[in-house]
Amino acid sequence: MDMAENIPPTAEAPALVVKNVSHSFGENRALSDVSLEIPRGRFVVLLGLNGAGKSTLFALITRLYDNVTGEIRIFGEDIRRRAMAALQRLGVVFQSRTLDLDLTLKQNLLYHCALHGISGREARKRTERALEIVGLADRAKEKVRNLSGGQARRVEIARSLLHQPSLLLLDEPTVGLDIGSRESVIQIVRSLVEKEGLGVLWATHLFDEVQPTDLVVVLDKGRVLFTGSVPELLSETRTQSVSDAFRKLTGTEELAA
């Protein structure tokens, strides 16, 4: 997949372009000259083991860290020059849980709406719709602490949709979930791609979360080793599975659990 260069903020711009981005923590180089592209309306898997740099990349895209090298654009908007315009198109589900356990699902979402300047009838409408999308509308008045881990993750996905983004970033969203909850979360997000046309960057170390129709970015020790379709990944590495392809690219002998 070719990296776009100097893309203006037009209707044709990809959902996300990361170009030649590096980042260090003191002497520790977390990312080295990372480039990738997320097309509109596609499910893209950022595949890497723990410590590969996935969370650091997400922190740069969301402006938790400042990218001092390279370029990051969301729908053509440079996140350093036009941060507000860029980030308003972006929804994020971080790996760490951030819901208020003592508020109800509805209260958590209404509070998030208020942070985005959405209030009154519109906030209630969006909250109800978001909970319907994740299959939790009937539990709107329950406190978050009564939910299972998978249900709480679904609420976080609902929260990420409230300001109607066009691109979702999800950082290891299924970590710690049982098989049924994992499948439910994945299906909800894939449905958003299919039905709503959202672009998705899904960071994971779990090979079975990759489907043949996905685009894949392999990240290892802060470097992008591959970007393209699953068939291209298997062809380039002359392997029969994503796990074998990953192992061959990275030189790792043990597979992620």
Secondary structure as GFF3:
##gff-version 3
##sequence-region A 1 257
A	DSSP	beta_strand	16	25	.	.	.	ID=ss1
A	DSSP	beta_strand	28	38	.	.	.	ID=ss2
A	DSSP	beta_strand	43	47	.	.	.	ID=ss3
A	DSSP	alpha_helix	54	61	.	.	.	ID=ss4
A	DSSP	beta_strand	71	74	.	.	.	ID=ss5
A	DSSP	beta_strand	77	78	.	.	.	ID=ss6
A	DSSP	alpha_helix	83	87	.	.	.	ID=ss7
A	DSSP	beta_strand	90	93	.	.	.	ID=ss8
A	DSSP	alpha_helix	105	115	.	.	.	ID=ss9
A	DSSP	alpha_helix	120	133	.	.	.	ID=ss10
A	DSSP	three_ten_helix	137	139	.	.	.	ID=ss11
A	DSSP	three_ten_helix	144	146	.	.	.	ID=ss12
A	DSSP	alpha_helix	149	160	.	.	.	ID=ss13
A	DSSP	beta_strand	167	171	.	.	.	ID=ss14
A	DSSP	alpha_helix	179	196	.	.	.	ID=ss15
A	DSSP	beta_strand	199	204	.	.	.	ID=ss16
A	DSSP	three_ten_helix	207	209	.	.	.	ID=ss17
A	DSSP	beta_strand	215	220	.	.	.	ID=ss18
A	DSSP	beta_strand	223	229	.	.	.	ID=ss19
A	DSSP	alpha_helix	230	237	.	.	.	ID=ss20
A	DSSP	alpha_helix	242	250	.	.	.	ID=ss21
###
